């Protein structure tokens, strides 16, 4: 039995003129509004066109289907988050644990700020989660994480560093998403993020004291 083909999620073409760039920006802004108000199940090209004030045909010039629009929104979100994480981790002027605290605070704040949109995009994930573009986006920060772990744990084995990086990023992602489900005040975010960062730092400090340890 042949597998069901996945929908095309790449944009048809990239805008080259100012007017075209503005049109795509308007389409994406309308898509964000429709997704936030209607959810993934009621997200359609027609609703996006109506909200943007353009024809459906104008949207089809750049996006072959709604999956392509949703993937563009998701990939833009991934890129913004990845740039933020890399910018913090790669800033070697600051001590490593200070960077880690900043990373956790920024990520948790971002999760809370974008909770509604992230939830809708998660609902739409089956449309594109197996695409090559999605797999590539998910590993965008890995090099910065590896470099950071080598800086913090220079005497540890590669396996230990890999495990530590995976535990921190996975925990940060899962716990941050769960925490953001409920609306949070700035004070709650600061306390929660600080506690999680302290936990990560304590874990890395324990590994620094026993660099010969290896991952199971």
N, C-alpha and C positions, 0 to 999 in steps of 0.2 A: 504494500500500500504506500503510495507516494505521500510525502509530507505536504501539508498545506503551505503554499507559498506565503511568505511574509510580505506585508505591504511595503511599497517603496517609501522610504522616509527621508531620502535626500531631497534637497531643494532642486527645482528644475533648472534654475539659473540664478546667478548672483547679480544684484543690482549694480549698475556701473555709473549711472547718472544720478545727480542729486535728487531729481524728481522720483526716480525709481527707488532710491534708498529711503526717501521719505514715505513712499507708498508701503514698502515692506515694514518699516517701523510702525506705521499706522495699523497694518494688519496684525502685527505681533502684539501691539498694545490692546487692540480689540480682542484678540484671542485670550490675553490674560484676563480681561474683564469678563468675557463669556465663561471662561473656565472657572473663575472665582464665583460667579453668580449662578451658573447652571450646573457645574460639575462635569466630569468627564463623560458621563452617560448621555448628557443632552448637548454635548459640544458638537456643532456641525459647521460646515463651511458656510452655509447660508446665514447662520446666526452671526458668525464672525464678519461676513460681508455687510450685513445690516448694521452691526455695531460700528464698523469702520467707515460706513457710508460709501462703499465701493461695490462694484458688481462682483458676482461670484467668479466671472471670467477673469477679472483682474487678479484675483487670488490664485487661480489656476495657472497663471503665467509663472508663478514662483513656487507654488506648493502643489504637488500632484494630488494630495488627499489630506484629510484631517490628521492622519498619523504623522505626516511630514511637519505640520505646524506644531503639533504637540511635542514631537522630538526636538524641533528647533527651540521651543521654550525650555525643554528639559536640558538640552545640551548647553544652552546659554546659562542656565542655572548651575550646571556642573562646572562650566568654565569659570564663572564668577567665584564659585566656592573654591575651586582648585587654585585660582590665582591668589585668593586670599590666604589659603593655607601655605602655599609656596612662599609668598611674600613674607609671612611671619617666620616660617621655619628657616628660610635662607638668610635671614638677617643676623649674620654672625657678629655684629657689633654688640648685640645683647646676649647676656648669659643664656645657656640652653633652657634652664628651668623657667626663667622669666619669659622666654619665648613660648614655652609650653603652656604657661598660665594664660598668656595673651591668646594663644591658639584656641584653647578651650573656651575662654570667655567669648571670643569673636564667633566661634562656631555655634555655641549655644544661643547667642543673641540672634544670629542669622536664622537658626532653626525656628526660633520663636517669631521672628519678624515675618517669615515666609511660610508659617505653618499651614495656612489655608491653601495656598497655592501648591505647596509640596504635597499635601494630602490629595489634591485633585490630580496632580501629575502621577502620583503613585497609583491611583486608580486607573490611569491610562497606560501604565507601564507595559501591560501585555501586548500593546500595539507595536512596541519597538525594543523590548528588553533584550532580545536575542540578536539584534542587529550588530554588525561589526563596529559601527560608529559608537554604539552604546558600550560595547566591551572596551573599546579604546578610551572612552571618556572615563570609565570607572577606575582606570589605573593611572590617570594623569598625574597624581601627586606622589606616586610610589618612589620616584627617584629622590625627591626632596625628603621623604620620610626615611629612606635608606641612608642618605647622607647625614641627616640629623642623628639617627641611631648610631652611626659610626663615630660621630663626634662625641656623643654622650657615653657610649660603651665601646671605646677603642680596643679594650683588652678582651672583650667577650667574643664568643664564636659567632660566625655569620648566622648560624641557626638561631642562636639566642637573640641576636639583634632583630632578625626577621620576625620571630615570635613576638617580641616586645612591641615592635611597630604595628604588627597586625592586631594585637590585643588592644592597644591604645586607640587606633583608628576605628576598629570595629565597635569597641565599647562607646567611644565618643559618638559615632553615628547612630547606633541603636538607642543609647540612653538619651541622647539629645533629641531624637525624634519623639521618643516616648514622653519626655519632659515637656515638649512644646505642644502636645495635644491640648493641654489645659492652658488658658491665657495666664501669663505670668507678669508680675510687676518687675521693674528694674531691680529692686532689692532682692527678690526671689532669684532672679537670674544670676545676680552677682554672687549670692551665697552658694547656690547650687554649683555654678561653674567653678568657683573657688575650691569647693570641697572635692569636686571631681579632679581638678588639676592637682591638688595636694595628694590625692590618691595615686595619680600617675607618677608624680615626682618621687613619692615614697617607694613605689615599685621599682623605678629606675635606680634609685639610690641603693636599694637592696641588691640589684644586679651589679652595680659598680663595686660593691663590697665582696662579691663572689664571682669575679669575671670568668672563672674556670667552669662555671655552671653551664650546662647545655640544655636545650629544649628537649622535652620528651619526644 
